[in-house]
Amino acid sequence: IEMGATDYLPKPFNPALLAARLNASLAAKRLRDLELEYLEQVDRVTGAAQAVEAASFDPKSLAPVAAREDALGQLARVFQRMAREVYLREQRLKQQLRQLQVDVEEMRLAVVEPLSAYVPMDRRQALVRGDVLPHRTTGTALFADISGFTPLTASLAQGLGLQRGAEELTRLLNQVYGALIAEVHRYRGSVIGFSGDAISCWLDDDPSIGLRGEPVGPAADSSLRAVACGLAMQRAMTPLASVQTPTGDAFSLAIKIAVVSGPVRRFLAGDPQIQNIEVIAGRTLDDLALAEQQARPGEVIVQASIVEGAGPTIGVSEWRTDKAMGHRYAVIAGLGEAVPDLPWPELPPDSLSEEQCRPWLLPAVYHRMCSGMKQFLAELRPAVALFLRFSGIDYDEDE
């Protein structure tokens, strides 16, 4: 007994007495096992409390205890729920802190953003040089359409209100557009116009401006630059594809890109006292509209003539045909050789005067920009959209 035996019987033993002693010993063993298990699970709860303090708590660690039907199980379930709420609250606070840091930085940048940011880059360069952009030119048009902003807009308006929702939406738009426009400028392109959550871009065939007149390898071809730019824009969207709003909702964003080459007519429409509007028009833009209809989110789609002219330089994953017009388009898989960057020459922030930039901004926008109130430009409100389409104009042949 002193050495640890539970019980003993002398010989000769009584079988009935032996069975009784064995059953009593097994019952005591079961009670002891239950006691040890209980103490072990109490230790789990204690350890979970320490893990919460150390910000390393894993709710799954209490699953065996929470499965109990006694008071200890109830305690574990309450603890799990409270710890999860604390964790979620901390995550929300961290997200809000990150958001505040982003907002402060964007407000700082908004103060110093020049008015020239509202002027297309090629127009900006021409104004600085004192040049006039030609009314007819050849090059490559790129259309990029972002999907996912419509449900995001509704969620922000409902969750944050019209004013705060508009500010948050503008912040997200600026973040996405900033990344995309940076790639357009890196390949010497210009954003000609914004249409909802899409941008129309132009890459001219003459990339030699500011480079002493000599072309630069494959970058001299505007279509190759546009394809490389489209692929770079898709890569730039990767870290922006998943958006979590301050209300905790998650949304997915994606972009589809269409690229076509050809001649265009270029116009400045509008009244300079109200706003200049950059316009490119012609059959090339009609082809761009058809190509865009063939593209899907996450793709770069290119007209067949660009791929045929580039040979093996452009990798194709799939061909598609517009049934109405019979035009063929290629879904781009990648480039066989790198197309070098061809960024625009750097312009000082004050390279254009306020008077030169003013015609490209609406008067109300210009006033708020000059008054340091750029952050108050955004608002969401009910509106009626009126779309006008003009037909019968021959942009290519009618002087």
N, C-alpha and C positions, 0 to 999 in steps of 0.2 A: 504493500500500500504506500509506504514511504517513497518507493521508487517510481510511483505514478500509476500503479494499477487502479482500476476503478472499483473492482470488487473481487472476491474469491470465494471458492467453495472447497471444502475438504472432501477427500475421497473416503468412502464411496459417496457419490452425489445423487441427489434426487432430481430426475429429469424435469419435473414440474417446477421445482425451485430454480433450476438452471435457466429455464425459459423465462421465468419471471425476472431473474436478475439481469439477463441479457436485454429484455425489453426495457427495463428501467434504465440500464446504461445507455441504450440507443436513444431513448427519449431525452435523457440528459444531454447526450451529444447533439441532438437536433436543436435543443434550446440554446446550447452554447454556440452552435454555428449561426443560428439566427441572431444571437446577441453580437457576435463578431461582425456579421454582415451589416447589422444596424449601425454599429459603431463605425464601420468602414464608410457607410453612406453618409453618416453625420460628418465624417472627415471630408467627404466630397463637397458637402454644402459649405463647410468652413473654408475649404480650399477655393471654392467658387467665389466666396466673399473676398478673399485675398486677391483673386484674379481680377475681380471687378475694380478693386483699388489700384491694381497694377495695369489696368486697361488691356488685359490679355484674356478676358473671360470668353470662353466658348460655350454657348448654350447647350451644345450637344453633350458636354461633359456631365450634365446633370440628368440626361435622359433616363438612365437606369433608376435613379432615385425618384424622378417625376412619375415613373410608371407604377410606383407603389400606391396602394389605395388607402394607406393610413395617414396619420397627421404629418409624418415626415414627408410623404409624397406630396401632400397639399402644400407644405412649406416650400418644397423644391419647385413646384409649378408656379407658385406666387413669385418666388425668387427669380425664376427664368423670365417671367413676364416683366418684372420690374427691371431686371438687368437689360433686357432687350429694349425697353423704353428708354433707359438711360443711354444705351449705345446709340439708338436712333436719334435721340436728342443731341448727343455730342456730334454725330455726323451732320445733322442739320446746322448746328452752330459752326462747325468747321466749313461747311459749304457756304454759309452766309458770310463768314470771315473772308474766305477766298473771293466771294463775289464782291465784297466791299473793297478788297484790295484791287480787283480788276476794275471796278467802277472808278476808284480814285485815279488809277493809272490812265484809264481812258479819258477821264475828265481833264487830266493834265495834258494828254496828247491833243485833246480837242481844242484846248486853248491855243496851242501853238500850230495847229494844222492850218496850212496856208489856204487862201481862197482858190489858188490855182489847182487844188485837188479836184475841183468841180469841172475842170477843163480837160478834155481828152489829151493824153500825153503827146501824140503827134502834133496836135494843135498847139499845145504848150510850147513844144520845141520850135515850131514854126514862128510863133509870136515872139519868142526870145530872139530868134535869128532875123526877124523882120521879113520872113517869107510868107507867101500865100500858097496854101495847099491847092493842088490842081483839082478841077472839077471832075476830071476823068482820071482814073488810075486803075492799075491792075494789082492783084495780090490775093490774099486768102482771108475769108471770113470765118469766124469761129463763134458759135452760139453755145452758151452753157446755161442749162436750166436746172435749178435746184428743186428737188421734191422733198416734201415733209414740213414746209413752213406753214401750210394752211392749218393743220391740226395744232401745231405749236402755237400759232397766233391765237386760236380760240382758247386754248388752255391758259395762256398767259393773261388774256383779257378777263377770263372767268376767275382765275386764281389770284391775280394781283390787282385787278382793276384796270380801267382803260389807260390811265396815265402811267402808272408803274409798269403795266404790261407792255405798253408801247416802248418805254425806255429799255426794258429787258429785251424785247424783240429787236430793237435797234442795235443794242450791244451785240446780240448774237449775229445779226446780219452783217454788222461791221467786221466782226471777227472772221466770218466765213468769206465775205467779199474781199477783206484785206488780204487773206491768204491767196485767193484766186487771182486778184488783180496783180499781186506781186509776181506771180508766174507769168501773166500776160506781159508785164513790163520787162521781165527777165529775157523774154524772147522777142523783144522789140515790137510788141503789139500795143494797141490802144483800145480802151473800152469806149465804144461809140455811144452806147445807150443802155439804160436799164429798163426792164419791162417786168414789173412785179418782182418775182424771185429769179429772173433770168438776166443775162448780160449778152450783148452783141459786141463782138470785138473785130478789129481789123488789123491785119499784118501786111504792110505794103511790100511790093516786090523789090523796092530799092532800100536795102538795109545799110547803105554806105554813109548815111547822114552822120557827120561827126567822125568818120573813120577814114578821112583823106581820100574817099572815093573808091577804095578797093573792096571787093566782096570778100567775105570770110568763109571759105569752104562751103560745107553744106548749109550753113546759116544764111547764105545768100539766097536760098530758095525759101520763099515765104511759106510754101505749103509744108515743107519739112519742119520749119520752125513752128508752124501751127500744130502739126501732129505732136511734136515733142512737147509743146506747151499744153496741149490737151491731156497728154499722159501725166505731165507734171501736176496739172490741176487735180487730176484724180488722186494722185499721191497726196497732195496737200489736203484733200478732203478726208483722208483716212482718220486722222486724230480728231476730226470735227464731226464724224459721222454719228456719234452718239451724244445727245444733248440731255442734260438733266437740269430742269428748271428749279428755281428757288422753292417752288411748291412741292418738290420731290418727284414730279412726273418725268418720265424718260421718253425721249423721242429719237427717231432715226432720220438722218438727213442723207441724201444721195444726190449725185449730179450726173447728168447726161450731157454729152458734148458732140456737136456736129461740126464738120469742117468741109468747106468747099472753096475752090479757087476760081478766079475769073475777073472780068472787068466790072467796075462799078461807077456810078455817078455819085458824087458827093455834094451835099447841099448844107447850107446853114439856113434852117427854117426858123420861123418865129419873128417876133418883134424884139430888137435889141433892148428896147426900153422895158420889156417884160422878161423875156428869156430867149437866148439863142438855143436852138435844138440841133444837134448834129444828126445828119441823116445820110446813110448810104443806101442806094437803091439800084435796081436793075435785075436782069435775069439771074445773076449770081445769088442775089438774096432770095429769089424765088426757089432756086435749087437748095439753098440753105434751109428754107422752111420745109421742103420735102425730106431732106436728109434728117432733120430733127425729128420728124414723125417716125422715122425708122429706128431711132436710138432708144435705148433703155437705160434706166439708172445704173450707174457704174461703168458705162461704156463710152468709148470714143469711136464715132462712126465717121467715115471719110468717103467722099465721092470716088468712083472707080478710076477716073483719069489721074488723080493724084497718086494712087497706088501703082497704076501702070507706068506712070512717068518715073517713079522712084525705084522701080525694080525690086530687088530683094532687100532693099534697105528697110522696107516696112513689112512687118509680119502681120498676117491676117488670120484671125481665128474663125471668121464666118463671113459669108456674103449674103446680102439681102437685096431684094428688088422691090421697087415701088410699082405695084401692079397697074396703077392708073397711067403712069408716064413711062414705065419700063426702065427707069434709071436704076443703076446698080450701086450699092454702097458696101463698104468693107468695115467690119468690126475689127479694130486694131488690137493685136496681141502685144506688140512692142516694136522697137526699132533695132535693126541689125547693127547699126553703128550710132554712136552718140552724136547728137546735134549740139554744137557748142552754144553756150549762152551768148546773147548779143544784147546786153542791157543798154538802155538809153543813156546818153551822156547825162551826168549829174547836173541838176539845176539848183542853184541856191534858192532857199525859201522865198526870198524877195526878188526873184528874177522877173516876175510879172507884177505890175502895179495893180492896185485895187481897181483902177479904172479899166484896165485891160481884162480883168477877171469878171467884173460886175455883170456883163451881158449874159454870162453862162449861169447865173443864179437868179432865181425868182426874187423879187424885191423883199418879200418877207424873210426869206432865208438869208439874203445878203445883210439885211438889217440885224438879224439875230447873230449872225457870224461876227459882224463888226462890233456888236455890243457884248461879245463874250458870252452869249447865251445859246451856244450851239446845242448844249445838252437839253434844251427845251424845245427842240424842233419836232420831236416825236410825239405823236398822239394817235390813238385808235378811236374811230368814230364811225357811225353808220354813214354810208355814202351810196350814191347811185353812179355806176360806171357807164359812160357813153362811148361806144367804139365806132369810129368812122373808117370806112374802107373806100378808097378811091380806085376806080378801075378805068381802063382806057388810056392810061398814060404810058407812053413808050419811053422809058428812061434811057434806054441804050441808043436809040436811033434818032429821037426827036431832039434837035438842038434847042 
